[in-house]
Amino acid sequence: MTSNLAAVTYAVNLSPESLETLRKTLADAGAVVSSESQSGDERFAVHSATLTVTADASSDLAEIRSYVASNAVDGVDTAIIPEALRQAPRKLLVMDVDSTLIQQEVIELLAAHAGKREEVAAVTEAAMRGELDFAQSLHARVAVLAGLPAAVVDAVRQEVRLSLGAAELVAAFKDAGHVVAVVSGGFNQILGPLAAELRLDYWIANELEIVDGVLTGKVLGAVIDRAAKEKYLREWAAAEGISLEHTIAVGDGANDLDMLGAAGIGIAFNAKPAVRAVADAAINMPYLDAVRHIANV
């Protein structure tokens, strides 16, 4: 019995030498290359090569992934993906927002208006590393915003920048008939207009409380934490009739871990070490459009 997999290697520049290294690494891991193709599009920064491989059914996928990652060429990432996911006619892509879909952490942009950016950034870093409870850390960070005028939210919205390749990634998935969603520990007031602009199918984030045109320093309702992120991934997949094996999740922090683990493939995007260590694949470059190569979109 064999298992059909794809070794997708992606970088801004793919050299013949890096591909040869990957072929040798796969062979050493017990995987046999049966075909190979390359993909490049001038609309996208990232180029890729896909090696279709077979491995003995007894081979452990995690071990193959670990071996390939430990023998990687600098500047080149490789994902080992079941062909069944790549060939699925309809997929669900669920992404984190801050430092994934967008380049910034919105809470830090808001905190800057209160003169508390560095203080809040330190707490955010600790929470993303998994050192603090996310909900508690969010309440503490939002508390420093108390008293700011609601107009600050509009100003921050103008500061937000999509990650490189993010708009193109979403468009490629949508145009191919797939479903795209985002789930965020950030804020609806920032995410809403962005979701409309990108034509996202589903989106959810926390709601900043605003009373009489002023931020109260509180969020309304239950916090979108790591458990909620997994819950929404499962709910959206069920609503669309898409099996979990055909879902892709992308994130960078500890609050994304449950979502990444539940998805058919969990991708760490410029992630904290604790996230890279357990994700199925990693993108260690600033271009989010690498996801489309992994997912065959």
N, C-alpha and C positions, 0 to 999 in steps of 0.2 A: 504494500500500500504506500502511496505517496501523497504528499500534500502540495497543492499548487499555490505558489507564492509569487509575489513580485518584489524585487529589490529595486526601489526607486531612489536614485541618487540625484541630488539637486544642488546647484550652486550658481553663482553669477557666471563663472567660467568653469567648464568641465574639460579637463585635459585628458588626452589619451592615456597618460600615465595613471591618473586617478581611477579611470575605468579599469585598467589592467590590475591595479591594486585591489579593487573591489572583486573582480573575477577570482583572483587568487584567494581572497579572504572567504568568499562564498564557498569555494572548493574546499578550503581547509575546514569550514564549518559543516561540510557534508551535503551542501546544496549543489545541484547540477543545473547549469544554465542551459535552457533550451531555445531561447530566442532573445533578441536584444533590439531595442529601438531608442531613438533619441527625439527629444521634443524641444523646440525653441520657437518663440513668437516675439516679434519686435515690440508688441504691446506690453510685454512682461519682462522684468529684469532677470528672472530666474529661468535657467534652462535645466533640463533633466534628461536622464537616460533611464530606461526601464529594462531590467533584466528579468525575464520570466524564469523562475527556477522551480525545481521539484526537490523535495526533501523527504526522507523516510518519515512515515507517519509517527514513528516513535521519537523523532527529533523534537526537542522542546523549542517552541517558537521563541520564548523569552531568552533561551540560551543562544539561539542563532542571532537574535537582535543584539544581545549583550556582546557577543564575539565580534560582530560587524562594527558596533560602536567603538569597541576598544581598539580596533585597528583602522579607524577612520583617518582619512587624509585631512589635514588642516584646511578649513574653508569649504569643505564638502560634507554634506549630511546625507545619510542613507536611511530610508524607512523600509522595513520588511512588512509587507501587507498581504493578507489573504486575497487571492484573485477574486474570490466571491464578492468581496466588498467593492473592489475596483470595477467590477463588471455589473454591479447592481444597477438596474434601470432607473431607480429613484433612491436618492440618498437624503439624509438630514444632516446639515452642518449647523452645529451650535457653538458659538464663540463667546468667550469672555469679552469685556469691553475695554476697561482701563489697562493700558500697556499691552493690549492685544489688538482689538479692532482699531483702537486709537493709540496715539503715541504717548499720551500723558495719563497721569492719575488726577481725575477731576477733583477729588477732595483736596489735593494739594494746591490746585489752581484756586479753589475757593478759599482755602486757608490763607493764601498769600494776601488776599484782600483784608484779612484780619490780622496781618502781621505775624502769622503763626505757621508759615510754610515749613520751615525746617523742623519744628517740633512735630508737626503732623506727618511729615515725610518719614521721620524716624519710626513713628508708630506704624505707619503703613508698611514699611520695610519689614518690621518684625512680624506683623500679621501675615504678610505674604510668604515669609519663611516658615510660617506655622508655629511661631513662638507665642502668639497671643490668640485668644478666642476672637474670631472675626467679629461677631455681633457686638461684644463688649468694646472692642477696639473701634468699631464704627461709631458707636454711641459717643465714645470719648472724643473722637475726632470731630464729629458733627457738632458737639457741644461748643467748640471754640468759634463756631459760626454765628452763635446767638447775637442778635442785634444788627447783623448786616442787612442792608436793604436788598430786597428781592431783585433789584436791577443788576446786582452782582452776578446773579445766575445767567442773565442775558449776556453780560460781558464775558463770562467764562465760556459760554457756548461758542462765542466767536473765536476764542483761543484754541479750541479743540481741533486737532489735526488727525486725520485718518492715518493709520499705519501705511507704509509704502506697499502698494499692491492690493490694499483692502477693497477699494471700490471695484477694481477689476476682478478680484476673486469673487465677490458677491454677484456681480453681473454675470460672470461665467457660469456659476451654479444656477442662478435664476434662469438664464437663457437656455440651459440644458434641461430645465424642468425639475430641478431639485428644490428642496426646501431649505431656507436659511433663517436661522434664529440667533438671537443673542440674549444672554442672561447676565445681569450685572449686579455687583455689590455697590455700584454707583447710584445715579439718580435719574428718575424719569424725566425731570425737567430738562436735563441735558440730552438724554438718549432719545426722547420722543421725536424731535425734529430730524435727528440723524437717521432713525429707523424709517421715517417716511421718505427721506431722501434716497435711501438705499433700497427701498421697496422690500424691507424685511417681512417675512411671513409671521414671525412671532418675536416678541421682545418683552422684557420685564426688568425692572430695577427698583430701587428704593425710592420712596417719595419724601422729599424734604418738606417739613411743615413750614408754611408761610402764613402768618397772621398779620393783617393790616399792613401788608407790603413789607414785612420784616421776617427774616429767618429766625425761628425760635430756638435753633440748636437741637432740634429733635427730628426723628424720622417717624412717619406714620405707618402703623401696622408692623407685621413681622418682617424682620431683616432678611434680605436675600443672602443667605450664607451658603456654605458648601453643600449642606443637605438639600437646600432648596434648589440649587443648581442641578443636582442630579434628578430631583423630582420633576423639574420642568423638562429636562431632556427626555425622560421616560414618558411624560404626559404628551409632549408634542409628537414624539415618535408614534405613540398609540393613536393619537388623533389623525395622523396622516397615513396610518396603516403601514408604517415603515418599521421593519424589525430592528432591534438594537444592534444587530450585527452589521447593519447598513448605515450606522450613524457615525459621524466624525465630530469629536469635541476638541476645541482648541483653547488653551489658557496658559497663564504664566505663574499663578500663585497657589499657595496651599489651599485656598478656598475653592480651587478648581479640581482638586484631587478626586473627589467622589464622582464628579461629572466625567472626568477623563477615564476613570476606571470603569464606568458603566457603558461607555460608548464602544462601538465596534473597533474604533481606533482613537486613542487619546494622544493628542499632539501637544508637546510643550513648546511654547513660542517664546524664545529668549527668556527662558524661565529660571526660577530659583532652583538651586541644586537639588533640593528635596523633590521638586516636581520632575526635573529631568531624569532623576534616578528611577522613577517608577512609570513614566510615560511610555507609550508604545513607540513613539517617534519624537524627534526633536527638530526644531528649526532654529538654528543658531546664527541667523542673519536677519537683517531688518525687513525682509520682504515677505509679507504675509501671503502673497500669491503662490508661494511654494506649496501651499495646501492643495491647490488644484492639481499639481503634478502627483502628489501622494494619492489623491482620491480619483485620479483619472478623469478629470472634468475639463 
